[in-house]
Amino acid sequence: MLISLSVACIATAQTAPDNAPQLPADNAPNPAPASLPVPPASISTDRPGVIYKEAMHPLEVVRQSLDNWSDSELAALHLGMQMAREACDKMNPEDFNNDDLYDLAHLCAFGQDWNPANTAAQRYIAGKAPEHRAQAYAISVGAFVHLNAVDLALGTTQEMLEREPYDAEVAYTLRYMKDELETKGNPKALELAAEEHPKIIDALSKGTPLKAAHGDAMVSTGLLYEMAIEAAFFARYVGDDAQAAAFLADVERALPQNAAVTAEDRQEIDGVNLQYHLLGTSLGHIPVIRSSKSPSPKTQIGPNFGTATVLVVFPDWCAQCKKMLPEMARFSSANAERPIYTYGLIFSQNGEKTATNPQKEPLATQTIEISQETARGFGITDYPLGIVVDHTGVIHFIGVLPSDAFNDDGYVGKILTRIVGTQLKPPAAGPGRD
């Protein structure tokens, strides 16, 4: 997750950090255990464009994390940010207008000089020029978040939603803010999702990708569906099953039969629907190819789930996912008396039987190899996918995790606190941690 570049990403019409719809109800029913559901169909491989997107996906995922950048790339990024900050410090937003004023806001945001970035963005918004106004709102929202002024960020987001045409820029900024609130455990995430709901449902009902009023930003139909259903996940989390059902019904009705849905869109829609319907169900049997910390190659997950169990599912090529495993181990160790169990579930996408060699690649936590078909049974389309179950094995959370999810005051701790009902211990400091 590109925390340091999140504002720049929004301002250039790229997606904000991906935290897929998550959030279950704590009082969900506990049906009898069952096998994993049948996963959605794989992407059709008979069209070159679809194959190309699927082939590029691993590279895109790897590029999204600064953890995977080389030393030279990080040095270049640091140099560019330093240049931007030094230039920003020498400039006064009052000396600029129109496109130059927006460019200054963008420059200062890249340099992470948040006060002048926000000042320039707000001045551009006040000027009422339409070309970059939505992007200026996005910069202002991100600046307030980084300045820990969450209420001002939320108010600016709500102002944007009220005043701007609902387009791709607005949708991406709303997603960023909802995810920021949710990962911080702020219940206003649901309130914001409810405010956005009528507009995103209207956009989905058009049956076409959502484009920006100004610029090239676009939200695919599949991603738009995923953004829309997020409100249902949030409502499930707080235990409002009736509201969640109403949100879900709106989303399902909104997508027309003749919608412009590609094979990739269909996989995304099927995946998020599957994840939603897994909430409140018992974790089925997970076929294990082998385990990295057991003499038995068929170690089972459960039936003892401790106080709660966290699964993190990812493909063997996801380097930033593997980097989460030591933090998972420290988190589990810090809460061993409860206990909280953590497992890394690795699968191969290239048809090979073995995803990783635990003897040659120690991964610090209980690491289990599963099949790609098993991973697809969780509706997985992005990584790392987190799954949290309670002491009975009922799924209370399923969704993509940020890279710092197991850190001090991280998202997983907040999820588990909601399930367990008491504060968890932060992980002990490890190598490379402050």
ROPAVEX-859320 format. One line per 10 residues: number of its first residue (from 1); their letters; for each residue x, y, z of C-alpha. Coordinates in nm, 4 decimals, always signed. Layout:
# ROPAVEX-859320
NUM = a = X/Y/Z ~ ...
This chain:
# ROPAVEX-859320
1 = mlislsvaci = +0.0000/+0.0000/+0.0000 ~ +0.1532/+0.3296/-0.1088 ~ +0.0792/+0.5349/+0.2008 ~ +0.3335/+0.8016/+0.1142 ~ +0.2031/+0.8388/-0.2389 ~ -0.1685/+0.7924/-0.1781 ~ -0.2589/+1.1560/-0.2397 ~ -0.0551/+1.1742/-0.5574 ~ -0.2207/+0.8545/-0.6780 ~ -0.5688/+0.9985/-0.6228
11 = ataqtapdna = -0.4756/+1.3236/-0.7906 ~ -0.3567/+1.1401/-1.0989 ~ -0.6682/+0.9236/-1.1192 ~ -0.5180/+0.6023/-0.9942 ~ -0.6839/+0.3938/-0.7295 ~ -0.6284/+0.4704/-0.3657 ~ -0.4855/+0.1955/-0.1449 ~ -0.6812/-0.1180/-0.1991 ~ -0.8723/-0.2392/+0.0998 ~ -1.1455/-0.4446/-0.0518
21 = pqlpadnapn = -1.4898/-0.4473/+0.1104 ~ -1.4534/-0.6177/+0.4427 ~ -1.6604/-0.6044/+0.7536 ~ -1.8896/-0.8666/+0.8950 ~ -2.1439/-0.8695/+1.1700 ~ -2.0344/-0.9802/+1.5138 ~ -2.3704/-1.1478/+1.5784 ~ -2.3809/-1.3485/+1.2563 ~ -2.5389/-1.6951/+1.2665 ~ -2.3180/-2.0000/+1.3074
31 = papaslpvpp = -2.4260/-2.2646/+1.0589 ~ -2.2759/-2.6091/+1.0523 ~ -1.9277/-2.6392/+0.8975 ~ -1.9229/-2.7074/+0.5283 ~ -1.6742/-2.7479/+0.2495 ~ -1.5483/-2.4368/+0.0760 ~ -1.7984/-2.3036/-0.1795 ~ -1.7522/-2.3474/-0.5501 ~ -1.5333/-2.0585/-0.6677 ~ -1.6341/-1.8279/-0.9514
41 = asistdrpgv = -1.5259/-1.9247/-1.3002 ~ -1.1751/-1.8308/-1.4045 ~ -1.1178/-1.5476/-1.6477 ~ -1.1755/-1.6519/-2.0062 ~ -0.8444/-1.6944/-2.1821 ~ -0.9671/-1.6769/-2.5401 ~ -0.9193/-1.3016/-2.5841 ~ -0.5717/-1.1429/-2.6064 ~ -0.6756/-0.8321/-2.4100 ~ -0.8043/-1.0381/-2.1187
51 = iykeamhple = -0.4932/-1.2570/-2.1159 ~ -0.2725/-0.9461/-2.1232 ~ -0.4475/-0.7915/-1.8199 ~ -0.4215/-1.1166/-1.6271 ~ -0.0542/-1.1532/-1.7195 ~ +0.0218/-0.7950/-1.6089 ~ -0.1610/-0.8238/-1.2745 ~ +0.1305/-0.9718/-1.0737 ~ +0.3607/-0.6946/-1.1935 ~ +0.1031/-0.4284/-1.1024
61 = vvrqsldnws = +0.0603/-0.5730/-0.7531 ~ +0.4360/-0.5845/-0.6964 ~ +0.4811/-0.2271/-0.8206 ~ +0.2155/-0.0976/-0.5806 ~ +0.4309/-0.1657/-0.2735 ~ +0.7349/+0.0435/-0.1930 ~ +0.8666/-0.2639/-0.0105 ~ +0.9459/-0.4135/-0.3511 ~ +1.1247/-0.1138/-0.4992 ~ +1.4995/-0.1390/-0.5495
71 = dselaalhlg = +1.7419/+0.0825/-0.3615 ~ +1.8002/+0.2898/-0.6741 ~ +1.4264/+0.3371/-0.7291 ~ +1.3744/+0.4414/-0.3676 ~ +1.6692/+0.6792/-0.3926 ~ +1.5207/+0.8350/-0.7062 ~ +1.1831/+0.8674/-0.5359 ~ +1.3418/+1.0301/-0.2314 ~ +1.5335/+1.2721/-0.4529 ~ +1.2201/+1.3681/-0.6448
81 = mqmareacdk = +1.0214/+1.4210/-0.3256 ~ +1.3012/+1.6310/-0.1775 ~ +1.3146/+1.8479/-0.4920 ~ +0.9377/+1.8900/-0.4822 ~ +0.9377/+1.9869/-0.1145 ~ +1.2204/+2.2378/-0.1537 ~ +1.0449/+2.3997/-0.4487 ~ +0.7130/+2.4035/-0.2653 ~ +0.8695/+2.5757/+0.0369 ~ +0.9877/+2.8620/-0.1830
91 = mnpedfnndd = +0.6490/+2.9255/-0.3439 ~ +0.3440/+3.1134/-0.2177 ~ +0.0029/+2.9840/-0.3313 ~ -0.1197/+3.3456/-0.3461 ~ +0.1190/+3.4083/-0.6371 ~ -0.0518/+3.1506/-0.8613 ~ -0.3889/+3.0846/-1.0154 ~ -0.5679/+2.8464/-1.2508 ~ -0.3601/+2.5494/-1.3730 ~ -0.0424/+2.6787/-1.2067
101 = lydlahlcaf = -0.2200/+2.6808/-0.8715 ~ -0.3361/+2.3218/-0.9174 ~ +0.0133/+2.2178/-1.0286 ~ +0.1528/+2.3741/-0.7117 ~ -0.0906/+2.1733/-0.5001 ~ +0.0147/+1.8580/-0.6850 ~ +0.3842/+1.9440/-0.6463 ~ +0.3544/+2.0074/-0.2717 ~ +0.1563/+1.6864/-0.2235 ~ +0.4303/+1.4880/-0.3971
111 = gqdwnpanta = +0.6822/+1.6528/-0.1654 ~ +0.4558/+1.5660/+0.1296 ~ +0.4427/+1.9323/+0.2280 ~ +0.0834/+1.9029/+0.3377 ~ -0.0060/+2.2508/+0.4652 ~ +0.0869/+2.4370/+0.1443 ~ -0.0568/+2.1493/-0.0625 ~ -0.3898/+2.1932/+0.1123 ~ -0.3763/+2.5733/+0.0878 ~ -0.3124/+2.5601/-0.2864
121 = aqryiagkap = -0.5828/+2.2952/-0.3383 ~ -0.8398/+2.4940/-0.1409 ~ -0.7587/+2.8131/-0.3316 ~ -0.8039/+2.6262/-0.6592 ~ -1.1402/+2.4912/-0.5410 ~ -1.2507/+2.8420/-0.4398 ~ -1.1656/+2.9669/-0.7894 ~ -1.4374/+2.7337/-0.9274 ~ -1.2389/+2.6297/-1.2355 ~ -1.3830/+2.2882/-1.3270
131 = ehraqayais = -1.0860/+2.1201/-1.4964 ~ -0.8981/+2.0010/-1.1849 ~ -1.1471/+2.0761/-0.9092 ~ -1.2208/+1.7129/-0.8222 ~ -0.8498/+1.6343/-0.8122 ~ -0.7900/+1.9411/-0.5955 ~ -1.0508/+1.8091/-0.3543 ~ -0.8635/+1.4770/-0.3515 ~ -0.5361/+1.6509/-0.2660 ~ -0.7040/+1.8444/+0.0135
141 = vgafvhlnav = -0.8620/+1.5289/+0.1577 ~ -0.5285/+1.3473/+0.1542 ~ -0.3485/+1.6453/+0.3072 ~ -0.5932/+1.6591/+0.5971 ~ -0.5526/+1.2833/+0.6521 ~ -0.1750/+1.3154/+0.6683 ~ -0.2092/+1.6111/+0.9057 ~ -0.4272/+1.3892/+1.1299 ~ -0.7218/+1.6243/+1.0785 ~ -0.9656/+1.3417/+1.0068
151 = dlalgttqem = -1.2806/+1.5465/+1.0724 ~ -1.1663/+1.8096/+0.8222 ~ -1.0818/+1.5358/+0.5700 ~ -1.4279/+1.3868/+0.6148 ~ -1.5976/+1.7262/+0.5845 ~ -1.4039/+1.8020/+0.2651 ~ -1.4990/+1.4625/+0.1225 ~ -1.8660/+1.5258/+0.2010 ~ -1.8436/+1.8708/+0.0404 ~ -1.6918/+1.7143/-0.2700
161 = lerepydaev = -1.9688/+1.4548/-0.2853 ~ -2.2331/+1.7259/-0.2578 ~ -2.0875/+1.9785/-0.5025 ~ -1.9096/+1.7762/-0.7701 ~ -2.0656/+1.5575/-1.0402 ~ -2.0287/+1.1956/-0.9321 ~ -1.7500/+1.0777/-1.1612 ~ -1.4421/+0.8565/-1.1418 ~ -1.2350/+1.1163/-0.9527 ~ -1.5047/+1.1518/-0.6875
171 = aytlrymkde = -1.5511/+0.7747/-0.6606 ~ -1.1790/+0.7141/-0.6070 ~ -1.1576/+0.9869/-0.3427 ~ -1.4623/+0.8507/-0.1592 ~ -1.3076/+0.5050/-0.1647 ~ -0.9826/+0.6399/-0.0220 ~ -1.1636/+0.8182/+0.2604 ~ -1.3936/+0.5261/+0.3441 ~ -1.0972/+0.2908/+0.3615 ~ -0.8978/+0.5377/+0.5700
181 = letkgnpkal = -1.1832/+0.5604/+0.8215 ~ -1.2412/+0.1854/+0.8278 ~ -0.8781/+0.0858/+0.8767 ~ -0.8586/+0.3326/+1.1664 ~ -1.1686/+0.1794/+1.3261 ~ -1.3771/+0.4931/+1.2730 ~ -1.7529/+0.4147/+1.2520 ~ -1.8033/+0.7158/+1.0247 ~ -1.6950/+0.4899/+0.7384 ~ -2.0496/+0.3521/+0.7293
191 = elaaeehpki = -2.2028/+0.6993/+0.7450 ~ -1.9953/+0.8143/+0.4486 ~ -2.0782/+0.4982/+0.2522 ~ -2.4494/+0.5579/+0.3183 ~ -2.4205/+0.9173/+0.1936 ~ -2.2492/+0.8007/-0.1242 ~ -2.4828/+0.5059/-0.1795 ~ -2.7552/+0.6713/-0.3936 ~ -2.4999/+0.8276/-0.6278 ~ -2.2873/+0.5165/-0.6749
201 = idalskgtpl = -2.6017/+0.3088/-0.7322 ~ -2.7116/+0.5556/-1.0004 ~ -2.3678/+0.5324/-1.1637 ~ -2.3796/+0.1518/-1.1549 ~ -2.7250/+0.1500/-1.3118 ~ -2.5812/+0.3053/-1.6282 ~ -2.4134/-0.0298/-1.6992 ~ -2.0911/+0.1277/-1.8250 ~ -1.7551/+0.2197/-1.6701 ~ -1.7594/+0.5446/-1.4730
211 = kaahgdamvs = -1.5434/+0.8116/-1.6353 ~ -1.4057/+1.1401/-1.5091 ~ -1.5811/+1.4588/-1.6155 ~ -1.2356/+1.6054/-1.6803 ~ -0.9351/+1.3846/-1.7495 ~ -0.8768/+1.0192/-1.8250 ~ -0.9697/+0.8563/-1.4951 ~ -1.2079/+0.5623/-1.5224 ~ -1.3645/+0.3097/-1.2867 ~ -1.4385/-0.0254/-1.4504
221 = tgllyemaie = -1.7825/-0.1781/-1.4058 ~ -1.6401/-0.4530/-1.1859 ~ -1.4577/-0.2103/-0.9569 ~ -1.7627/+0.0169/-0.9432 ~ -1.9699/-0.2812/-0.8262 ~ -1.7084/-0.3573/-0.5604 ~ -1.7101/+0.0058/-0.4433 ~ -2.0909/+0.0034/-0.4268 ~ -2.1194/-0.3168/-0.2232 ~ -1.8763/-0.1829/+0.0364
231 = aaffaryvgd = -2.1674/-0.0187/+0.2223 ~ -2.3235/-0.3619/+0.2735 ~ -1.9992/-0.4927/+0.4249 ~ -1.9819/-0.1939/+0.6603 ~ -2.3412/-0.2457/+0.7736 ~ -2.2767/-0.6166/+0.8360 ~ -1.9839/-0.5223/+1.0519 ~ -2.1929/-0.3188/+1.2967 ~ -2.4553/-0.5920/+1.3072 ~ -2.7196/-0.4089/+1.1018
241 = daqaaaflad = -2.8132/-0.7051/+0.8832 ~ -3.1340/-0.5424/+0.7582 ~ -2.9495/-0.2352/+0.6326 ~ -2.6805/-0.4557/+0.4802 ~ -2.9442/-0.6575/+0.2942 ~ -3.1021/-0.3375/+0.1636 ~ -2.7663/-0.2067/+0.0407 ~ -2.6911/-0.5394/-0.1268 ~ -3.0314/-0.5544/-0.2962 ~ -2.9791/-0.2030/-0.4359
251 = veralpqnaa = -2.6431/-0.3045/-0.5809 ~ -2.7748/-0.6255/-0.7353 ~ -3.0740/-0.4472/-0.8916 ~ -2.8640/-0.1568/-1.0182 ~ -2.6410/-0.3589/-1.2507 ~ -2.8476/-0.3994/-1.5709 ~ -2.8636/-0.7221/-1.7675 ~ -2.6992/-0.5559/-2.0676 ~ -2.4182/-0.3924/-1.8676 ~ -2.0762/-0.3583/-2.0275
261 = vtaedrqeid = -1.9149/-0.6336/-1.8221 ~ -1.5836/-0.7806/-1.9342 ~ -1.4549/-1.1187/-1.8216 ~ -1.2299/-0.9363/-1.5766 ~ -1.5275/-0.7382/-1.4438 ~ -1.7271/-1.0574/-1.4013 ~ -1.4489/-1.2185/-1.1991 ~ -1.4328/-0.9126/-0.9730 ~ -1.8117/-0.9070/-0.9263 ~ -1.8314/-1.2805/-0.8591
271 = gvnlqyhllg = -1.5377/-1.2624/-0.6202 ~ -1.6750/-0.9831/-0.4017 ~ -2.0211/-1.1432/-0.3982 ~ -1.8682/-1.4702/-0.2836 ~ -1.6749/-1.2928/-0.0093 ~ -1.9869/-1.1150/+0.1140 ~ -2.1820/-1.4385/+0.1381 ~ -1.8948/-1.6088/+0.3232 ~ -1.9405/-1.3658/+0.6124 ~ -2.1190/-1.5321/+0.9009
281 = tslghipvir = -2.0559/-1.8838/+0.7700 ~ -1.8248/-2.1437/+0.9182 ~ -1.4819/-2.1822/+0.7654 ~ -1.4936/-2.4981/+0.5594 ~ -1.2250/-2.7611/+0.5373 ~ -0.9090/-2.6227/+0.3769 ~ -0.7125/-2.8910/+0.1900 ~ -0.3457/-2.8506/+0.2852 ~ -0.0662/-2.9571/+0.0525 ~ +0.1948/-2.9180/+0.3264
291 = sskspspktq = +0.2939/-2.7023/+0.6224 ~ +0.6217/-2.5250/+0.6915 ~ +0.6164/-2.5894/+1.0674 ~ +0.4860/-2.9407/+1.1042 ~ +0.6304/-3.2862/+1.0406 ~ +0.2968/-3.3770/+0.8852 ~ +0.2384/-3.2573/+0.5263 ~ -0.1394/-3.2481/+0.5875 ~ -0.1701/-3.0197/+0.8910 ~ -0.5262/-2.8993/+0.9402
301 = igpnfgtatv = -0.6465/-2.5472/+1.0227 ~ -0.8818/-2.5962/+1.3173 ~ -1.0902/-2.7363/+1.4724 ~ -0.9230/-2.5392/+1.7546 ~ -0.9301/-2.1770/+1.6406 ~ -0.8167/-2.0331/+1.9738 ~ -0.9833/-1.7049/+2.0632 ~ -0.9605/-1.6152/+1.6955 ~ -0.7613/-1.7180/+1.3891 ~ -0.6260/-1.4996/+1.1086
311 = lvvfpdwcaq = -0.5516/-1.6399/+0.7625 ~ -0.3550/-1.4390/+0.5047 ~ -0.3872/-1.5811/+0.1527 ~ -0.1507/-1.4855/-0.1286 ~ +0.0345/-1.6235/-0.4338 ~ +0.3964/-1.7309/-0.4092 ~ +0.5172/-1.4376/-0.6221 ~ +0.3792/-1.1703/-0.3829 ~ +0.6965/-1.0464/-0.2138 ~ +0.5276/-0.7811/-0.0009
321 = ckkmlpemar = +0.2826/-1.0439/+0.1270 ~ +0.5696/-1.2631/+0.2484 ~ +0.7175/-0.9618/+0.4254 ~ +0.4055/-0.9493/+0.6427 ~ +0.4731/-1.2962/+0.7869 ~ +0.7308/-1.1968/+1.0522 ~ +0.4912/-0.9289/+1.1773 ~ +0.2141/-1.1893/+1.1871 ~ +0.4346/-1.4156/+1.3980 ~ +0.5140/-1.1337/+1.6427
331 = fssanaerpi = +0.1457/-1.0434/+1.6660 ~ +0.0492/-1.4031/+1.7378 ~ +0.3276/-1.4356/+1.9951 ~ +0.2210/-1.1177/+2.1740 ~ -0.1296/-1.2621/+2.2104 ~ -0.0323/-1.6245/+2.2725 ~ -0.2160/-1.6463/+2.6036 ~ -0.5540/-1.5862/+2.4350 ~ -0.4452/-1.7469/+2.1904 ~ -0.4613/-1.5732/+1.8506
341 = ytyglifsqn = -0.3436/-1.8015/+1.5685 ~ -0.2053/-1.6699/+1.2392 ~ -0.1422/-1.8658/+0.9197 ~ +0.0045/-1.7696/+0.5854 ~ -0.1698/-1.9584/+0.3028 ~ +0.0457/-1.9615/-0.0107 ~ -0.0566/-2.0892/-0.3519 ~ +0.1050/-2.1136/-0.6939 ~ -0.0473/-1.9532/-1.0044 ~ +0.1923/-2.1030/-1.2569
351 = gektatnpqk = +0.0770/-2.4627/-1.2395 ~ +0.3699/-2.5863/-1.0313 ~ +0.2892/-2.8165/-0.7428 ~ +0.5196/-2.6461/-0.4948 ~ +0.4647/-2.2809/-0.4113 ~ +0.7607/-2.2412/-0.1745 ~ +1.0249/-2.4506/-0.0078 ~ +0.9961/-2.3885/+0.3682 ~ +1.3379/-2.5424/+0.4338 ~ +1.5078/-2.2940/+0.2008
361 = eplatqtiei = +1.2677/-2.0064/+0.2707 ~ +1.1849/-1.9705/+0.6430 ~ +0.8755/-1.7519/+0.6701 ~ +0.8534/-1.6957/+1.0484 ~ +0.4932/-1.8020/+1.0998 ~ +0.2859/-2.1120/+1.0369 ~ +0.2869/-2.1208/+0.6566 ~ +0.0674/-2.3571/+0.4608 ~ +0.0645/-2.4404/+0.0928 ~ -0.2780/-2.4600/-0.0692
371 = sqetargfgi = -0.3990/-2.5006/-0.4254 ~ -0.5047/-2.2158/-0.6499 ~ -0.8533/-2.3669/-0.6595 ~ -0.8741/-2.3444/-0.2792 ~ -0.7663/-1.9785/-0.2926 ~ -1.0323/-1.9087/-0.5553 ~ -1.2878/-2.0530/-0.3151 ~ -1.2414/-1.7350/-0.1112 ~ -1.3216/-1.5124/-0.4095 ~ -0.9628/-1.3915/-0.4186
381 = tdyplgivvd = -0.8816/-1.1336/-0.6858 ~ -0.6257/-0.9189/-0.5033 ~ -0.3590/-0.9705/-0.2391 ~ -0.2976/-1.0245/+0.0444 ~ -0.6469/-1.1491/+0.1303 ~ -0.7183/-1.1602/+0.5019 ~ -0.9752/-1.3923/+0.6617 ~ -1.0557/-1.3696/+1.0333 ~ -1.2630/-1.6304/+1.2173 ~ -1.3818/-1.6412/+1.5770
391 = htgvihfigv = -1.3288/-1.9219/+1.8302 ~ -1.5961/-2.1339/+1.6601 ~ -1.4524/-2.0886/+1.3096 ~ -1.7200/-1.8430/+1.1896 ~ -1.5875/-1.5901/+0.9368 ~ -1.6118/-1.2321/+1.0665 ~ -1.3888/-1.0618/+0.8127 ~ -1.2707/-1.1193/+0.4578 ~ -1.0913/-0.8639/+0.2461 ~ -0.7599/-0.7274/+0.1240
401 = lpsdafnddg = -0.5258/-0.6157/+0.4032 ~ -0.2909/-0.3164/+0.4039 ~ +0.0779/-0.3988/+0.4377 ~ +0.0900/-0.2627/+0.7940 ~ -0.2149/-0.4589/+0.9107 ~ -0.0252/-0.6436/+1.1864 ~ +0.1779/-0.3467/+1.3094 ~ +0.1143/-0.1542/+1.6292 ~ -0.2415/-0.0187/+1.6169 ~ -0.2859/-0.1943/+1.2799
411 = yvgkiltriv = -0.6069/-0.2948/+1.1108 ~ -0.6012/-0.6610/+1.2149 ~ -0.5825/-0.5584/+1.5798 ~ -0.8932/-0.3454/+1.5340 ~ -1.0801/-0.6272/+1.3610 ~ -0.9912/-0.8723/+1.6355 ~ -1.0781/-0.6248/+1.9107 ~ -1.4257/-0.5997/+1.7599 ~ -1.4579/-0.9765/+1.7564 ~ -1.2931/-1.0530/+2.0917
421 = gtqlkppaag = -1.4328/-0.7486/+2.2709 ~ -1.1095/-0.6461/+2.4458 ~ -0.7932/-0.4683/+2.3411 ~ -0.5169/-0.6903/+2.2028 ~ -0.1485/-0.6520/+2.2751 ~ +0.0710/-0.4915/+2.0079 ~ +0.3516/-0.7084/+1.8707 ~ +0.6917/-0.6869/+2.0367 ~ +0.9574/-0.4914/+1.8523 ~ +1.1480/-0.6971/+1.5997
431 = pgrd = +1.4463/-0.6436/+1.3703 ~ +1.4082/-0.3314/+1.1602 ~ +1.1238/-0.1931/+1.3704 ~ +1.1419/+0.1293/+1.5669
